[in-house]
Every structure is written in structure tokens, then in C-alpha cells.
Amino acid sequence: MGRATFILLKEVANKGFDMQAIKTPENVPRLFDLIQVKDEKLRPAFYSVLRDTLVAEDMDQAVRSACEN
């Protein structure tokens, strides 16, 4: 048997996530900002899982970004 995870759109829509762009070290993009959706009502579901996960170009940039205060 497999395993599945479901996200209820009604539930995440009511959470009031602040999905606005944020300032990141070295202007590293958030994974959430890179995703393009056809229906805007899906954005909170993606944000509920990805949050502020950054996408670095390489390990050096990832370490610098993680260590920056």
C-alpha cells in the first residue's frame, strides 16, 4: 500500500498566511516564488508545505545563506 497526504484548500485558505515576497540573503529565491499556478486559490496549499525554503545555486551559496543573520 502507498501513502498519500491531502491538503484541504478550505483549511489552508483560512490560515491567513503572509505569502508576500521576503528579503533573503544574496537575493536567493524562495521555492514558493518559483512555482507558477494556474489557479491562485492553490497558492496557500503550496505555501503551507514549502514556507520559506530557499533555492541556492550551489552548496557554497547555501552555506553562506544559512549562516547569515
All heavy atoms as TSV, in Angstrom:
chain	resi	resn	atom	element	x	y	z
A	1	MET	N	N	0.818	-1.169	0.000
A	1	MET	CA	C	0.000	0.000	0.000
A	1	MET	C	C	0.871	1.244	0.000
A	1	MET	O	O	1.885	1.296	0.664
A	1	MET	CB	C	-0.894	0.046	1.229
A	1	MET	CG	C	-2.019	-0.932	1.230
A	1	MET	SD	S	-3.337	-0.219	0.261
A	1	MET	CE	C	-4.226	-1.647	-0.175
A	2	GLY	N	N	0.428	2.234	-0.724
A	2	GLY	CA	C	1.116	3.517	-0.758
A	2	GLY	C	C	0.635	4.424	0.358
A	2	GLY	O	O	-0.171	4.040	1.195
A	3	ARG	N	N	1.148	5.598	0.325
A	3	ARG	CA	C	0.780	6.583	1.341
A	3	ARG	C	C	0.465	7.889	0.633
A	3	ARG	O	O	1.160	8.272	-0.303
A	3	ARG	CB	C	1.950	6.758	2.293
A	3	ARG	CG	C	1.685	7.651	3.434
A	3	ARG	CD	C	2.862	7.627	4.362
A	3	ARG	NE	N	2.777	8.732	5.294
A	3	ARG	CZ	C	3.596	8.916	6.276
A	3	ARG	NH1	N	4.595	8.084	6.451
A	3	ARG	NH2	N	3.449	9.934	7.086
A	4	ALA	N	N	-0.540	8.592	1.072
A	4	ALA	CA	C	-0.933	9.850	0.442
A	4	ALA	C	C	-1.147	10.912	1.508
A	4	ALA	O	O	-1.547	10.618	2.628
A	4	ALA	CB	C	-2.218	9.664	-0.359
A	5	THR	N	N	-0.850	12.128	1.154
A	5	THR	CA	C	-1.084	13.267	2.030
A	5	THR	C	C	-2.019	14.223	1.313
A	5	THR	O	O	-1.813	14.515	0.138
A	5	THR	CB	C	0.241	13.986	2.354
A	5	THR	OG1	O	1.136	13.062	2.963
A	5	THR	CG2	C	0.007	15.158	3.282
A	6	PHE	N	N	-3.030	14.689	2.012
A	6	PHE	CA	C	-4.009	15.587	1.418
A	6	PHE	C	C	-3.991	16.927	2.146
A	6	PHE	O	O	-3.788	16.975	3.357
A	6	PHE	CB	C	-5.418	14.986	1.505
A	6	PHE	CG	C	-5.553	13.712	0.730
A	6	PHE	CD1	C	-5.276	12.488	1.325
A	6	PHE	CD2	C	-5.954	13.737	-0.591
A	6	PHE	CE1	C	-5.391	11.303	0.611
A	6	PHE	CE2	C	-6.071	12.567	-1.317
A	6	PHE	CZ	C	-5.784	11.348	-0.714
A	7	ILE	N	N	-4.176	17.989	1.399
A	7	ILE	CA	C	-4.264	19.322	1.974
A	7	ILE	C	C	-5.646	19.869	1.640
A	7	ILE	O	O	-6.028	19.932	0.479
A	7	ILE	CB	C	-3.175	20.234	1.394
A	7	ILE	CG1	C	-1.800	19.687	1.747
A	7	ILE	CG2	C	-3.344	21.658	1.885
A	7	ILE	CD1	C	-0.660	20.419	1.084
A	8	LEU	N	N	-6.390	20.243	2.659
A	8	LEU	CA	C	-7.720	20.783	2.453
A	8	LEU	C	C	-7.616	22.265	2.123
A	8	LEU	O	O	-7.142	23.069	2.935
A	8	LEU	CB	C	-8.575	20.586	3.700
A	8	LEU	CG	C	-8.749	19.128	4.156
A	8	LEU	CD1	C	-9.492	19.071	5.465
A	8	LEU	CD2	C	-9.467	18.339	3.082
A	9	LEU	N	N	-8.015	22.628	0.917
A	9	LEU	CA	C	-7.891	24.007	0.475
A	9	LEU	C	C	-8.664	24.974	1.361
A	9	LEU	O	O	-8.221	26.090	1.615
A	9	LEU	CB	C	-8.325	24.155	-0.980
A	9	LEU	CG	C	-7.436	23.438	-2.001
A	9	LEU	CD1	C	-8.006	23.606	-3.397
A	9	LEU	CD2	C	-6.020	23.965	-1.942
A	10	LYS	N	N	-9.825	24.549	1.852
A	10	LYS	CA	C	-10.609	25.404	2.741
A	10	LYS	C	C	-9.851	25.701	4.025
A	10	LYS	O	O	-9.906	26.810	4.548
A	10	LYS	CB	C	-11.935	24.738	3.099
A	10	LYS	CG	C	-12.995	24.850	2.060
A	10	LYS	CD	C	-14.295	24.274	2.594
A	10	LYS	CE	C	-15.390	24.418	1.583
A	10	LYS	NZ	N	-16.648	23.857	2.091
A	11	GLU	N	N	-9.138	24.701	4.542
A	11	GLU	CA	C	-8.396	24.871	5.795
A	11	GLU	C	C	-7.209	25.814	5.634
A	11	GLU	O	O	-7.000	26.698	6.455
A	11	GLU	CB	C	-7.918	23.516	6.322
A	11	GLU	CG	C	-9.031	22.582	6.701
A	11	GLU	CD	C	-9.822	23.071	7.901
A	11	GLU	OE1	O	-9.227	23.612	8.846
A	11	GLU	OE2	O	-11.057	22.914	7.880
A	12	VAL	N	N	-6.398	25.629	4.578
A	12	VAL	CA	C	-5.214	26.474	4.415
A	12	VAL	C	C	-5.589	27.880	3.974
A	12	VAL	O	O	-4.886	28.838	4.290
A	12	VAL	CB	C	-4.162	25.863	3.448
A	12	VAL	CG1	C	-3.569	24.599	4.026
A	12	VAL	CG2	C	-4.710	25.642	2.076
A	13	ALA	N	N	-6.695	28.043	3.288
A	13	ALA	CA	C	-7.135	29.379	2.865
A	13	ALA	C	C	-7.501	30.234	4.072
A	13	ALA	O	O	-7.337	31.448	4.050
A	13	ALA	CB	C	-8.319	29.266	1.914
A	14	ASN	N	N	-7.966	29.604	5.138
A	14	ASN	CA	C	-8.381	30.332	6.338
A	14	ASN	C	C	-7.236	30.616	7.307
A	14	ASN	O	O	-7.433	31.273	8.311
A	14	ASN	CB	C	-9.477	29.552	7.073
A	14	ASN	CG	C	-10.756	29.478	6.259
A	14	ASN	OD1	O	-11.035	30.362	5.461
A	14	ASN	ND2	N	-11.506	28.419	6.447
A	15	LYS	N	N	-6.042	30.109	7.017
A	15	LYS	CA	C	-4.907	30.297	7.929
A	15	LYS	C	C	-4.320	31.697	7.853
A	15	LYS	O	O	-3.615	32.117	8.746
A	15	LYS	CB	C	-3.830	29.269	7.647
A	15	LYS	CG	C	-4.282	27.858	7.918
A	15	LYS	CD	C	-3.335	27.174	8.818
A	15	LYS	CE	C	-3.818	25.750	8.971
A	15	LYS	NZ	N	-3.637	25.250	10.266
A	16	GLY	N	N	-4.571	32.415	6.770
A	16	GLY	CA	C	-4.078	33.785	6.657
A	16	GLY	C	C	-2.571	33.890	6.507
A	16	GLY	O	O	-1.952	34.749	7.120
A	17	PHE	N	N	-1.973	33.004	5.729
A	17	PHE	CA	C	-0.526	33.038	5.504
A	17	PHE	C	C	-0.101	34.361	4.876
A	17	PHE	O	O	-0.788	34.901	4.025
A	17	PHE	CB	C	-0.087	31.915	4.548
A	17	PHE	CG	C	-0.242	30.531	5.110
A	17	PHE	CD1	C	-1.009	29.595	4.454
A	17	PHE	CD2	C	0.396	30.163	6.279
A	17	PHE	CE1	C	-1.144	28.313	4.945
A	17	PHE	CE2	C	0.269	28.882	6.789
A	17	PHE	CZ	C	-0.507	27.960	6.122
A	18	ASP	N	N	1.051	34.871	5.285
A	18	ASP	CA	C	1.650	36.047	4.664
A	18	ASP	C	C	2.590	35.540	3.573
A	18	ASP	O	O	3.723	35.162	3.852
A	18	ASP	CB	C	2.407	36.888	5.685
A	18	ASP	CG	C	2.986	38.144	5.073
A	18	ASP	OD1	O	2.678	38.455	3.902
A	18	ASP	OD2	O	3.756	38.830	5.768
A	19	MET	N	N	2.103	35.498	2.356
A	19	MET	CA	C	2.866	34.911	1.242
A	19	MET	C	C	3.610	35.969	0.432
A	19	MET	O	O	4.120	35.679	-0.638
A	19	MET	CB	C	1.917	34.118	0.332
A	19	MET	CG	C	1.252	32.958	1.047
A	19	MET	SD	S	0.120	32.022	-0.013
A	19	MET	CE	C	-1.236	33.164	-0.124
A	20	GLN	N	N	3.685	37.192	0.969
A	20	GLN	CA	C	4.386	38.258	0.264
A	20	GLN	C	C	5.870	37.927	0.149
A	20	GLN	O	O	6.417	37.169	0.954
A	20	GLN	CB	C	4.211	39.580	1.021
A	20	GLN	CG	C	2.780	40.031	1.140
A	20	GLN	CD	C	2.137	40.281	-0.216
A	20	GLN	OE1	O	2.747	40.878	-1.098
A	20	GLN	NE2	N	0.917	39.806	-0.393
A	21	ALA	N	N	6.513	38.518	-0.843
A	21	ALA	CA	C	7.945	38.312	-1.040
A	21	ALA	C	C	8.702	38.764	0.210
A	21	ALA	O	O	8.284	39.680	0.919
A	21	ALA	CB	C	8.420	39.100	-2.254
A	22	ILE	N	N	9.794	38.070	0.502
A	22	ILE	CA	C	10.613	38.400	1.661
A	22	ILE	C	C	12.034	38.717	1.195
A	22	ILE	O	O	12.439	38.328	0.094
A	22	ILE	CB	C	10.652	37.242	2.680
A	22	ILE	CG1	C	11.258	35.984	2.048
A	22	ILE	CG2	C	9.272	36.977	3.254
A	22	ILE	CD1	C	11.534	34.871	3.037
A	23	LYS	N	N	12.773	39.415	2.038
A	23	LYS	CA	C	14.175	39.682	1.742
A	23	LYS	C	C	14.972	38.449	2.148
A	23	LYS	O	O	14.797	37.926	3.259
A	23	LYS	CB	C	14.651	40.902	2.518
A	23	LYS	CG	C	16.063	41.272	2.209
A	23	LYS	CD	C	16.483	42.528	2.910
A	23	LYS	CE	C	17.924	42.779	2.529
A	23	LYS	NZ	N	18.445	44.017	3.016
A	24	THR	N	N	15.821	37.969	1.253
A	24	THR	CA	C	16.613	36.771	1.521
A	24	THR	C	C	18.093	37.086	1.360
A	24	THR	O	O	18.461	38.008	0.630
A	24	THR	CB	C	16.237	35.620	0.565
A	24	THR	OG1	O	16.523	36.025	-0.771
A	24	THR	CG2	C	14.776	35.244	0.702
A	25	PRO	N	N	18.958	36.317	2.012
A	25	PRO	CA	C	20.396	36.522	1.848
A	25	PRO	C	C	20.794	36.335	0.384
A	25	PRO	O	O	20.356	35.383	-0.261
A	25	PRO	CB	C	21.027	35.438	2.720
A	25	PRO	CG	C	19.949	35.004	3.645
A	25	PRO	CD	C	18.652	35.247	2.941
A	26	GLU	N	N	21.598	37.246	-0.129
A	26	GLU	CA	C	22.091	37.183	-1.514
A	26	GLU	C	C	20.955	37.119	-2.535
A	26	GLU	O	O	21.135	36.629	-3.648
A	26	GLU	CB	C	23.041	36.003	-1.708
A	26	GLU	CG	C	24.282	36.052	-0.852
A	26	GLU	CD	C	25.241	34.927	-1.130
A	26	GLU	OE1	O	25.287	34.418	-2.273
A	26	GLU	OE2	O	25.969	34.542	-0.196
A	27	ASN	N	N	19.772	37.554	-2.139
A	27	ASN	CA	C	18.589	37.504	-3.017
A	27	ASN	C	C	18.311	36.109	-3.567
A	27	ASN	O	O	17.840	35.942	-4.693
A	27	ASN	CB	C	18.712	38.515	-4.156
A	27	ASN	CG	C	18.675	39.929	-3.643
A	27	ASN	OD1	O	17.896	40.248	-2.758
A	27	ASN	ND2	N	19.532	40.763	-4.174
A	28	VAL	N	N	18.594	35.104	-2.752
A	28	VAL	CA	C	18.316	33.714	-3.127
A	28	VAL	C	C	16.800	33.561	-3.212
A	28	VAL	O	O	16.077	33.985	-2.309
A	28	VAL	CB	C	18.905	32.741	-2.078
A	28	VAL	CG1	C	18.552	31.308	-2.395
A	28	VAL	CG2	C	20.413	32.912	-1.995
A	29	PRO	N	N	16.271	32.977	-4.286
A	29	PRO	CA	C	14.806	32.864	-4.413
A	29	PRO	C	C	14.213	31.806	-3.480
A	29	PRO	O	O	14.868	30.827	-3.132
A	29	PRO	CB	C	14.612	32.462	-5.876
A	29	PRO	CG	C	15.864	31.774	-6.252
A	29	PRO	CD	C	16.963	32.433	-5.460
A	30	ARG	N	N	12.963	32.049	-3.103
A	30	ARG	CA	C	12.214	31.017	-2.372
A	30	ARG	C	C	11.633	30.050	-3.386
A	30	ARG	O	O	11.205	30.443	-4.476
A	30	ARG	CB	C	11.034	31.614	-1.612
A	30	ARG	CG	C	11.360	32.386	-0.409
A	30	ARG	CD	C	10.131	32.757	0.374
A	30	ARG	NE	N	9.166	33.494	-0.419
A	30	ARG	CZ	C	8.024	33.965	0.037
A	30	ARG	NH1	N	7.693	33.803	1.302
A	30	ARG	NH2	N	7.189	34.631	-0.743
A	31	LEU	N	N	11.581	28.788	-3.028
A	31	LEU	CA	C	10.981	27.782	-3.894
A	31	LEU	C	C	9.530	28.137	-4.180
A	31	LEU	O	O	9.060	28.028	-5.316
A	31	LEU	CB	C	11.077	26.402	-3.246
A	31	LEU	CG	C	10.524	25.223	-4.029
A	31	LEU	CD1	C	11.158	25.124	-5.416
A	31	LEU	CD2	C	10.724	23.937	-3.255
A	32	PHE	N	N	8.820	28.630	-3.187
A	32	PHE	CA	C	7.418	29.025	-3.344
A	32	PHE	C	C	7.248	30.070	-4.447
A	32	PHE	O	O	6.314	30.002	-5.234
A	32	PHE	CB	C	6.880	29.562	-2.014
A	32	PHE	CG	C	5.521	30.172	-2.107
A	32	PHE	CD1	C	4.403	29.367	-2.264
A	32	PHE	CD2	C	5.352	31.543	-2.067
A	32	PHE	CE1	C	3.134	29.925	-2.357
A	32	PHE	CE2	C	4.095	32.109	-2.160
A	32	PHE	CZ	C	2.985	31.301	-2.306
A	33	ASP	N	N	8.168	31.040	-4.522
A	33	ASP	CA	C	8.068	32.102	-5.524
A	33	ASP	C	C	8.362	31.604	-6.936
A	33	ASP	O	O	7.994	32.261	-7.913
A	33	ASP	CB	C	9.018	33.244	-5.182
A	33	ASP	CG	C	8.613	33.944	-3.895
A	33	ASP	OD1	O	7.398	34.017	-3.615
A	33	ASP	OD2	O	9.517	34.401	-3.165
A	34	LEU	N	N	9.015	30.474	-7.064
A	34	LEU	CA	C	9.351	29.924	-8.374
A	34	LEU	C	C	8.216	29.103	-8.981
A	34	LEU	O	O	8.221	28.810	-10.175
A	34	LEU	CB	C	10.611	29.057	-8.287
A	34	LEU	CG	C	11.877	29.784	-7.825
A	34	LEU	CD1	C	13.011	28.786	-7.658
A	34	LEU	CD2	C	12.253	30.884	-8.795
A	35	ILE	N	N	7.247	28.736	-8.172
A	35	ILE	CA	C	6.140	27.899	-8.638
A	35	ILE	C	C	5.062	28.772	-9.273
A	35	ILE	O	O	4.620	29.759	-8.687
A	35	ILE	CB	C	5.541	27.081	-7.480
A	35	ILE	CG1	C	6.588	26.098	-6.989
A	35	ILE	CG2	C	4.267	26.372	-7.899
A	35	ILE	CD1	C	6.173	25.334	-5.767
A	36	GLN	N	N	4.651	28.394	-10.461
A	36	GLN	CA	C	3.579	29.099	-11.156
A	36	GLN	C	C	2.341	28.210	-11.145
A	36	GLN	O	O	2.403	27.058	-11.547
A	36	GLN	CB	C	3.985	29.405	-12.594
A	36	GLN	CG	C	5.181	30.317	-12.683
A	36	GLN	CD	C	5.622	30.544	-14.114
A	36	GLN	OE1	O	5.078	29.964	-15.048
A	36	GLN	NE2	N	6.620	31.388	-14.283
A	37	VAL	N	N	1.241	28.777	-10.669
A	37	VAL	CA	C	-0.011	28.013	-10.596
A	37	VAL	C	C	-1.019	28.590	-11.581
A	37	VAL	O	O	-1.005	29.780	-11.871
A	37	VAL	CB	C	-0.593	28.024	-9.166
A	37	VAL	CG1	C	0.307	27.303	-8.199
A	37	VAL	CG2	C	-0.848	29.437	-8.692
A	38	LYS	N	N	-1.875	27.732	-12.077
A	38	LYS	CA	C	-2.926	28.187	-12.993
A	38	LYS	C	C	-4.081	28.815	-12.224
A	38	LYS	O	O	-4.771	29.678	-12.720
A	38	LYS	CB	C	-3.436	27.025	-13.842
A	38	LYS	CG	C	-2.429	26.547	-14.861
A	38	LYS	CD	C	-3.006	25.453	-15.721
A	38	LYS	CE	C	-1.987	25.008	-16.751
A	38	LYS	NZ	N	-2.488	23.953	-17.612
A	39	ASP	N	N	-4.279	28.343	-10.997
A	39	ASP	CA	C	-5.381	28.838	-10.173
A	39	ASP	C	C	-4.803	29.405	-8.871
A	39	ASP	O	O	-4.201	28.671	-8.086
A	39	ASP	CB	C	-6.354	27.700	-9.884
A	39	ASP	CG	C	-7.629	28.163	-9.223
A	39	ASP	OD1	O	-7.668	29.301	-8.710
A	39	ASP	OD2	O	-8.592	27.378	-9.218
A	40	GLU	N	N	-4.987	30.695	-8.635
A	40	GLU	CA	C	-4.418	31.375	-7.480
A	40	GLU	C	C	-4.883	30.789	-6.141
A	40	GLU	O	O	-4.191	30.928	-5.141
A	40	GLU	CB	C	-4.727	32.869	-7.530
A	40	GLU	CG	C	-3.911	33.617	-8.551
A	40	GLU	CD	C	-2.417	33.612	-8.243
A	40	GLU	OE1	O	-2.040	33.909	-7.094
A	40	GLU	OE2	O	-1.638	33.295	-9.153
A	41	LYS	N	N	-6.026	30.130	-6.118
A	41	LYS	CA	C	-6.505	29.583	-4.845
A	41	LYS	C	C	-5.637	28.405	-4.370
A	41	LYS	O	O	-5.746	27.983	-3.226
A	41	LYS	CB	C	-7.976	29.185	-4.929
A	41	LYS	CG	C	-8.278	27.977	-5.764
A	41	LYS	CD	C	-9.770	27.711	-5.772
A	41	LYS	CE	C	-10.063	26.530	-6.675
A	41	LYS	NZ	N	-11.491	26.310	-6.828
A	42	LEU	N	N	-4.750	27.910	-5.226
A	42	LEU	CA	C	-3.850	26.824	-4.842
A	42	LEU	C	C	-2.594	27.318	-4.120
A	42	LEU	O	O	-1.902	26.547	-3.463
A	42	LEU	CB	C	-3.425	26.025	-6.075
A	42	LEU	CG	C	-4.544	25.349	-6.856
A	42	LEU	CD1	C	-3.993	24.680	-8.100
A	42	LEU	CD2	C	-5.274	24.344	-5.981
A	43	ARG	N	N	-2.292	28.606	-4.233
A	43	ARG	CA	C	-1.068	29.151	-3.630
A	43	ARG	C	C	-0.935	28.868	-2.134
A	43	ARG	O	O	0.135	28.469	-1.677
A	43	ARG	CB	C	-0.953	30.641	-3.920
A	43	ARG	CG	C	-0.591	30.922	-5.365
A	43	ARG	CD	C	-0.563	32.407	-5.701
A	43	ARG	NE	N	0.260	33.217	-4.826
A	43	ARG	CZ	C	1.589	33.352	-4.916
A	43	ARG	NH1	N	2.241	32.738	-5.870
A	43	ARG	NH2	N	2.253	34.115	-4.063
A	44	PRO	N	N	-1.987	29.035	-1.319
A	44	PRO	CA	C	-1.835	28.737	0.113
A	44	PRO	C	C	-1.468	27.280	0.397
A	44	PRO	O	O	-0.743	26.992	1.347
A	44	PRO	CB	C	-3.204	29.075	0.705
A	44	PRO	CG	C	-3.797	30.043	-0.247
A	44	PRO	CD	C	-3.296	29.637	-1.603
A	45	ALA	N	N	-1.938	26.363	-0.431
A	45	ALA	CA	C	-1.599	24.948	-0.234
A	45	ALA	C	C	-0.099	24.728	-0.456
A	45	ALA	O	O	0.555	24.032	0.321
A	45	ALA	CB	C	-2.407	24.064	-1.186
A	46	PHE	N	N	0.446	25.340	-1.488
A	46	PHE	CA	C	1.881	25.227	-1.730
A	46	PHE	C	C	2.671	25.888	-0.598
A	46	PHE	O	O	3.651	25.338	-0.105
A	46	PHE	CB	C	2.265	25.846	-3.079
A	46	PHE	CG	C	1.974	24.967	-4.243
A	46	PHE	CD1	C	0.832	25.158	-5.005
A	46	PHE	CD2	C	2.836	23.941	-4.594
A	46	PHE	CE1	C	0.547	24.342	-6.081
A	46	PHE	CE2	C	2.570	23.118	-5.672
A	46	PHE	CZ	C	1.423	23.317	-6.420
A	47	TYR	N	N	2.222	27.076	-0.183
A	47	TYR	CA	C	2.948	27.779	0.875
A	47	TYR	C	C	2.896	27.009	2.190
A	47	TYR	O	O	3.873	26.994	2.947
A	47	TYR	CB	C	2.396	29.194	1.074
A	47	TYR	CG	C	3.269	29.990	2.005
A	47	TYR	CD1	C	4.453	30.554	1.558
A	47	TYR	CD2	C	2.927	30.149	3.344
A	47	TYR	CE1	C	5.277	31.254	2.416
A	47	TYR	CE2	C	3.739	30.850	4.210
A	47	TYR	CZ	C	4.913	31.404	3.737
A	47	TYR	OH	O	5.736	32.088	4.600
A	48	SER	N	N	1.798	26.344	2.475
A	48	SER	CA	C	1.677	25.599	3.731
A	48	SER	C	C	2.730	24.499	3.841
A	48	SER	O	O	3.131	24.131	4.940
A	48	SER	CB	C	0.277	25.004	3.868
A	48	SER	OG	O	0.096	23.912	2.988
A	49	VAL	N	N	3.209	24.017	2.715
A	49	VAL	CA	C	4.221	22.954	2.718
A	49	VAL	C	C	5.629	23.522	2.558
A	49	VAL	O	O	6.553	23.130	3.265
A	49	VAL	CB	C	3.933	21.940	1.580
A	49	VAL	CG1	C	5.020	20.904	1.495
A	49	VAL	CG2	C	2.581	21.296	1.781
A	50	LEU	N	N	5.799	24.467	1.641
A	50	LEU	CA	C	7.137	24.962	1.296
A	50	LEU	C	C	7.639	26.073	2.210
A	50	LEU	O	O	8.849	26.200	2.403
A	50	LEU	CB	C	7.147	25.462	-0.153
A	50	LEU	CG	C	6.759	24.436	-1.204
A	50	LEU	CD1	C	6.656	25.097	-2.567
A	50	LEU	CD2	C	7.771	23.300	-1.228
A	51	ARG	N	N	6.740	26.893	2.698
A	51	ARG	CA	C	7.067	28.062	3.521
A	51	ARG	C	C	8.195	28.876	2.889
A	51	ARG	O	O	8.063	29.278	1.757
A	51	ARG	CB	C	7.428	27.656	4.950
A	51	ARG	CG	C	6.349	26.931	5.679
A	51	ARG	CD	C	5.266	27.882	6.119
A	51	ARG	NE	N	4.148	27.136	6.666
A	51	ARG	CZ	C	3.479	27.492	7.707
A	51	ARG	NH1	N	3.781	28.585	8.357
A	51	ARG	NH2	N	2.460	26.769	8.110
A	52	ASP	N	N	9.272	29.112	3.621
A	52	ASP	CA	C	10.346	29.984	3.142
A	52	ASP	C	C	11.595	29.191	2.753
A	52	ASP	O	O	12.727	29.623	2.999
A	52	ASP	CB	C	10.670	31.042	4.186
A	52	ASP	CG	C	9.513	31.995	4.410
A	52	ASP	OD1	O	8.754	32.232	3.449
A	52	ASP	OD2	O	9.361	32.503	5.531
A	53	THR	N	N	11.413	28.034	2.134
A	53	THR	CA	C	12.526	27.228	1.654
A	53	THR	C	C	13.249	27.971	0.539
A	53	THR	O	O	12.624	28.419	-0.420
A	53	THR	CB	C	12.019	25.869	1.110
A	53	THR	OG1	O	11.317	25.199	2.156
A	53	THR	CG2	C	13.158	25.011	0.604
A	54	LEU	N	N	14.565	28.107	0.675
A	54	LEU	CA	C	15.356	28.823	-0.321
A	54	LEU	C	C	15.989	27.857	-1.308
A	54	LEU	O	O	16.245	26.703	-0.980
A	54	LEU	CB	C	16.454	29.643	0.369
A	54	LEU	CG	C	15.974	30.688	1.376
A	54	LEU	CD1	C	17.170	31.414	1.986
A	54	LEU	CD2	C	15.022	31.674	0.733
A	55	VAL	N	N	16.261	28.363	-2.522
A	55	VAL	CA	C	16.879	27.552	-3.570
A	55	VAL	C	C	18.207	28.201	-3.922
A	55	VAL	O	O	18.256	29.224	-4.600
A	55	VAL	CB	C	15.978	27.470	-4.825
A	55	VAL	CG1	C	16.642	26.622	-5.897
A	55	VAL	CG2	C	14.620	26.918	-4.468
A	56	ALA	N	N	19.300	27.612	-3.453
A	56	ALA	CA	C	20.637	28.140	-3.711
A	56	ALA	C	C	21.200	27.552	-5.006
A	56	ALA	O	O	20.799	26.474	-5.431
A	56	ALA	CB	C	21.562	27.797	-2.549
A	57	GLU	N	N	22.129	28.300	-5.605
A	57	GLU	CA	C	22.748	27.825	-6.844
A	57	GLU	C	C	23.730	26.691	-6.591
A	57	GLU	O	O	23.913	25.816	-7.438
A	57	GLU	CB	C	23.470	28.980	-7.542
A	57	GLU	CG	C	22.520	29.994	-8.109
A	57	GLU	CD	C	23.241	31.089	-8.876
A	57	GLU	OE1	O	24.421	30.904	-9.240
A	57	GLU	OE2	O	22.616	32.130	-9.111
A	58	ASP	N	N	24.406	26.715	-5.445
A	58	ASP	CA	C	25.376	25.668	-5.121
A	58	ASP	C	C	25.513	25.573	-3.600
A	58	ASP	O	O	24.926	26.349	-2.855
A	58	ASP	CB	C	26.738	25.940	-5.780
A	58	ASP	CG	C	27.296	27.311	-5.455
A	58	ASP	OD1	O	27.079	27.804	-4.327
A	58	ASP	OD2	O	27.951	27.900	-6.329
A	59	MET	N	N	26.318	24.616	-3.142
A	59	MET	CA	C	26.465	24.372	-1.713
A	59	MET	C	C	27.103	25.570	-0.997
A	59	MET	O	O	26.726	25.899	0.127
A	59	MET	CB	C	27.310	23.117	-1.470
A	59	MET	CG	C	27.384	22.731	-0.013
A	59	MET	SD	S	25.782	22.379	0.743
A	59	MET	CE	C	25.451	20.783	0.081
A	60	ASP	N	N	28.038	26.237	-1.645
A	60	ASP	CA	C	28.674	27.401	-1.020
A	60	ASP	C	C	27.652	28.494	-0.741
A	60	ASP	O	O	27.643	29.089	0.334
A	60	ASP	CB	C	29.800	27.945	-1.904
A	60	ASP	CG	C	30.991	27.003	-1.972
A	60	ASP	OD1	O	31.217	26.252	-1.002
A	60	ASP	OD2	O	31.701	27.018	-3.002
A	61	GLN	N	N	26.807	28.779	-1.707
A	61	GLN	CA	C	25.785	29.796	-1.510
A	61	GLN	C	C	24.790	29.353	-0.439
A	61	GLN	O	O	24.337	30.159	0.369
A	61	GLN	CB	C	25.044	30.088	-2.824
A	61	GLN	CG	C	24.065	31.240	-2.686
A	61	GLN	CD	C	23.315	31.531	-3.962
A	61	GLN	OE1	O	22.858	30.621	-4.631
A	61	GLN	NE2	N	23.197	32.812	-4.295
A	62	ALA	N	N	24.476	28.085	-0.398
A	62	ALA	CA	C	23.553	27.561	0.623
A	62	ALA	C	C	24.135	27.750	2.012
A	62	ALA	O	O	23.428	28.189	2.942
A	62	ALA	CB	C	23.255	26.085	0.361
A	63	VAL	N	N	25.407	27.456	2.186
A	63	VAL	CA	C	26.040	27.610	3.497
A	63	VAL	C	C	26.110	29.088	3.882
A	63	VAL	O	O	25.791	29.444	5.014
A	63	VAL	CB	C	27.459	26.974	3.485
A	63	VAL	CG1	C	28.223	27.326	4.750
A	63	VAL	CG2	C	27.352	25.465	3.329
A	64	ARG	N	N	26.480	29.951	2.951
A	64	ARG	CA	C	26.525	31.381	3.247
A	64	ARG	C	C	25.151	31.893	3.650
A	64	ARG	O	O	25.000	32.661	4.599
A	64	ARG	CB	C	27.039	32.171	2.037
A	64	ARG	CG	C	28.519	32.072	1.809
A	64	ARG	CD	C	28.990	33.102	0.794
A	64	ARG	NE	N	28.218	33.158	-0.444
A	64	ARG	CZ	C	28.445	32.440	-1.535
A	64	ARG	NH1	N	29.439	31.562	-1.549
A	64	ARG	NH2	N	27.697	32.576	-2.607
A	65	SER	N	N	24.124	31.458	2.922
A	65	SER	CA	C	22.755	31.913	3.204
A	65	SER	C	C	22.278	31.401	4.567
A	65	SER	O	O	21.594	32.121	5.289
A	65	SER	CB	C	21.801	31.436	2.121
A	65	SER	OG	O	22.143	32.005	0.886
A	66	ALA	N	N	22.639	30.191	4.901
A	66	ALA	CA	C	22.202	29.602	6.164
A	66	ALA	C	C	22.895	30.257	7.357
A	66	ALA	O	O	22.307	30.376	8.428
A	66	ALA	CB	C	22.485	28.103	6.166
A	67	CYS	N	N	24.125	30.710	7.163
A	67	CYS	CA	C	24.900	31.298	8.257
A	67	CYS	C	C	24.680	32.789	8.420
A	67	CYS	O	O	25.095	33.370	9.413
A	67	CYS	CB	C	26.390	31.021	8.037
A	67	CYS	SG	S	26.793	29.266	8.162
A	68	GLU	N	N	24.044	33.432	7.459
A	68	GLU	CA	C	23.837	34.869	7.514
A	68	GLU	C	C	22.725	35.199	8.507
A	68	GLU	O	O	21.709	34.535	8.547
A	68	GLU	CB	C	23.462	35.404	6.135
A	68	GLU	CG	C	23.677	36.883	5.986
A	68	GLU	CD	C	23.567	37.305	4.560
A	68	GLU	OE1	O	24.354	36.836	3.723
A	68	GLU	OE2	O	22.667	38.113	4.270
A	69	ASN	N	N	22.941	36.219	9.287
A	69	ASN	CA	C	21.931	36.620	10.288
A	69	ASN	C	C	21.142	37.768	9.794
A	69	ASN	O	O	21.429	38.769	9.459
A	69	ASN	CB	C	22.566	36.939	11.627
A	69	ASN	CG	C	23.084	35.678	12.280
A	69	ASN	OD1	O	22.561	34.608	12.049
A	69	ASN	ND2	N	24.095	35.819	13.096
